[in-house]
């Protein structure tokens, strides 16, 4: 009798980690040029297969729009590569002879990468590129609902890496996908760090594993349209974001908050651009599909079009509707419209002024999505500054679509499909994750002063024992080393360390 599948999957994980560790030890001897050559080859192979893999993802998961997933795949490959290609991550990455400091990039080892079903192929590309650029190996845990397209993406990556000279086993993937396998991956002591992108429960499991982890919490970003905004442009950007891949990027807007004095203009523009305000009865019907009984987002609505959601709920909407909106006045965990909705569905709030809108935005974020992302559409720099100072987010995006701005597509933020949520969001960092988050930095520091000089500078008396133990004939001149002496010695030491 053979082993049960859960036991087979655990053994597979152990084998993958063992092979990845051995491969990383070899990969860790590669210089920057060899590492970069492999990373470039992978990025090119991913870009060449962007459309095929995008279609596979939509066909398998039923989420999103394949044309938009092509762009996501290019974000995870070409755009990510262009952003990281010149980073120094291996060997000596920075030195300051004047201060006597040298920094060495040290890989974290084996990266455990959890892949979501919403952005499956693009996230595999992105996480592989940033992991290998930092000198690490990677073991990928696919979401079962997107297993086939993830495995095919890994096949493309492994073949490109092999041809470019990567050690066998450097890029591994779990093929027997079970919860036991994922748990074994997260808890293995040979894992250097976990990159967790997925549901809240999975991210929590990563942080509870005992291994270092970088996780992403849920997004629930409001979008404030302030009275000085270009209203047609603000609505266009929000709708561009909310309909991009049918809203599956967690940085996409989840609510519109606007001011009473421009309410009529905003409503008119929303309708003109394909938004439909549901009445109370329609809102109640749709609300039943947003959350499951356990209070989590219903996967049936994820990545579906406005029309598909309307059909599911049994409501009639105008032909060509792009986004469904529901007027709301209260924020709570039980109100599904004030939670994360990864589809073209928005709550709509009207407040008296920007101060009330500011408080409403904070309320929405504290309900869910603290630490993630929000957007503001405004030409008033003082209001923008006030929002920046007060909002519990890691990214405040100004006059840009949330989905594409948050991942670095329409802003100068680092291109990333893992967005840290900071301490307020329960994350280890607030960064858009790059290879620099996946290395340790070993610092070499040369002495630049003596204990006696520090005591003299800060007027600290010399202990009696130290004073009586001073010896004559010290090699250091009575006046101590000059700054020029220190810098010359430091440069000589650093030159020797570089080999």
Beta strands, then each sheet from edge to edge (+ up, - down):
strand 1: 91-96
strand 2: 101-107
strand 3: 110-114
strand 4: 137-141
strand 5: 171-173
strand 6: 191-196
strand 7: 213-215
strand 8: 222-225
strand 9: 255-259
strand 10: 275-277
strand 11: 323-327
strand 12: 345-351
strand 13: 371-377
strand 14: 393-398
strand 15: 439-445
sheet 1: 1+ 2- 15+
sheet 2: 5+ 4+ 3+ 6+ 7+
sheet 3: 10+ 11+ 12+ 9+ 8+ 13+ 14+
end
